[in-house]
Amino acid sequence: MKVFLATQQGQGQRPNDFCHAWERELVRFGMDCDWEAVDGLCGCRRSMVGFRSSKSTTTFKVVEVDMSLDDFLECYRTSLKVDGYGFISEDNMTKYGVELTQLAATFPVNVVLERREQIQVRNIRKGGMNDANKSGCQGSIGSAI
């Protein structure tokens, strides 16, 4: 199945890029500030949140992983609960997790994405600032979850 994973690819192309999630960590939508603009200081409206690190990234990619939907949904629900969203019903957690996989399925594998008003392809420029010292992902778990 296709999922979204944090990546440092494309980092530094926007002056407000950041990647605090772990490289290749599963990512999901976080909670957004009602008043926040896409390019606002918080960054919540332009980032995705790591399942395990609970940290955000402005770049992520589509990857095909050998994981069942049930396993993905268990990871997704656990991530939400650990981050304090246990008040969301199990049914809604499952619904949101399925919707996330359906969204990932609409993009080709290995494409780098960003979140603006919607999820869109990040056009990676050659010679962009991709080095970890500038805006790279902090740490790596070396696997998809």
C-alpha positions as CSV (number, residue, x, y, z in Angstrom):
1,M,0.0,0.0,0.0
2,K,1.0,3.6,-0.5
3,V,1.8,5.8,2.5
4,F,3.3,9.1,3.2
5,L,6.8,9.1,4.8
6,A,8.9,12.1,6.1
7,T,11.8,13.1,3.8
8,Q,14.4,15.7,3.7
9,Q,14.3,15.8,-0.1
10,G,13.3,19.2,-1.3
11,Q,14.0,20.8,2.1
12,G,15.3,24.4,1.9
13,Q,13.4,25.4,-1.3
14,R,11.0,27.4,0.8
15,P,12.5,29.7,3.4
16,N,10.2,28.3,6.1
17,D,10.9,24.6,5.4
18,F,11.6,22.4,8.4
19,C,11.9,18.7,9.0
20,H,11.9,17.6,12.7
21,A,10.2,14.2,12.0
22,W,12.5,11.2,11.5
23,E,13.5,10.4,7.9
24,R,11.2,7.7,6.5
25,E,8.8,8.0,9.4
26,L,5.1,7.5,8.6
27,V,3.3,10.9,8.7
28,R,-0.3,12.1,9.1
29,F,-2.2,15.4,9.4
30,G,-1.9,17.1,12.7
31,M,-4.2,19.6,14.3
32,D,-4.2,23.1,12.8
33,C,-4.5,26.5,14.5
34,D,-7.8,28.2,13.4
35,W,-6.0,31.5,12.8
36,E,-2.8,30.2,11.2
37,A,-1.9,31.1,7.6
38,V,-0.2,28.5,5.5
39,D,3.1,30.4,5.8
40,G,2.5,31.4,9.4
41,L,5.0,31.1,12.2
42,C,3.5,27.9,13.7
43,G,3.8,25.8,10.5
44,C,0.9,23.6,11.4
45,R,-1.0,24.3,8.1
46,R,2.0,23.4,5.9
47,S,3.3,20.3,7.6
48,M,2.6,16.6,8.4
49,V,3.3,15.0,11.8
50,G,5.4,11.9,12.4
51,F,3.6,8.8,13.8
52,R,6.3,8.0,16.3
53,S,8.3,11.3,16.9
54,S,5.2,13.5,17.0
55,K,7.3,16.1,15.2
56,S,6.5,17.8,11.9
57,T,7.9,18.1,8.4
58,T,7.1,20.3,5.4
59,T,8.3,17.6,2.9
60,F,7.1,14.0,2.6
61,K,7.0,11.4,-0.1
62,V,4.8,8.6,-1.3
63,V,6.3,5.1,-0.7
64,E,4.9,1.7,-1.3
65,V,5.3,-0.4,1.8
66,D,4.6,-4.0,2.7
67,M,2.0,-3.3,5.4
68,S,-1.6,-4.3,5.7
69,L,-4.3,-1.7,6.1
70,D,-5.1,-3.1,9.5
71,D,-1.5,-2.7,10.7
72,F,-1.4,0.8,9.3
73,L,-4.6,1.7,11.0
74,E,-3.3,0.3,14.3
75,C,-0.2,2.5,14.0
76,Y,-2.3,5.5,13.0
77,R,-4.7,5.1,16.0
78,T,-1.8,4.6,18.4
79,S,-0.1,7.7,17.1
80,L,-3.3,9.8,17.7
81,K,-3.8,8.4,21.2
82,V,-0.1,9.0,22.2
83,D,-0.4,12.6,21.0
84,G,-3.5,13.1,23.2
85,Y,-6.3,12.7,20.7
86,G,-7.9,9.7,22.4
87,F,-11.1,11.7,22.6
88,I,-11.6,11.0,18.8
89,S,-13.8,7.9,18.4
90,E,-12.2,4.7,17.1
91,D,-14.6,4.8,14.2
92,N,-13.4,8.3,13.2
93,M,-9.8,7.4,13.8
94,T,-10.3,4.5,11.4
95,K,-12.1,6.7,8.9
96,Y,-9.3,9.3,8.9
97,G,-6.6,6.7,8.6
98,V,-8.3,5.1,5.6
99,E,-8.8,8.6,4.0
100,L,-5.0,9.2,4.4
101,T,-4.1,6.0,2.6
102,Q,-6.7,6.8,-0.1
103,L,-5.0,10.2,-0.6
104,A,-1.5,8.6,-0.7
105,A,-2.8,6.2,-3.4
106,T,-3.6,9.2,-5.7
107,F,0.1,10.1,-6.1
108,P,2.9,8.2,-7.9
109,V,5.5,6.3,-5.8
110,N,8.6,8.3,-4.8
111,V,7.1,11.7,-5.6
112,V,8.0,14.4,-3.0
113,L,5.0,16.3,-1.7
114,E,4.3,19.4,0.3
115,R,1.2,20.7,2.1
116,R,0.0,24.1,1.2
117,E,-3.8,24.7,0.8
118,Q,-3.8,21.1,-0.3
119,I,-1.3,18.3,-0.8
120,Q,0.7,19.0,-3.9
121,V,3.9,17.9,-5.7
122,R,7.0,19.7,-4.5
123,N,9.0,20.8,-7.6
124,I,12.5,20.0,-6.6
125,R,15.0,22.4,-8.1
126,K,18.5,21.2,-8.9
127,G,21.0,22.9,-6.6
128,G,18.5,23.4,-3.9
129,M,19.5,23.4,-0.2
130,N,19.0,19.8,0.7
131,D,21.8,19.4,3.2
132,A,20.9,18.2,6.7
133,N,22.6,21.1,8.3
134,K,20.2,23.6,6.7
135,S,16.8,21.9,7.2
136,G,17.2,18.1,7.2
137,C,15.2,15.6,9.1
138,Q,16.5,15.1,12.6
139,G,17.4,11.4,13.2
140,S,16.4,8.3,11.4
141,I,14.7,5.1,12.4
142,G,15.6,3.4,9.1
143,S,12.2,1.9,8.5
144,A,8.7,2.9,7.5
145,I,7.2,2.9,11.0
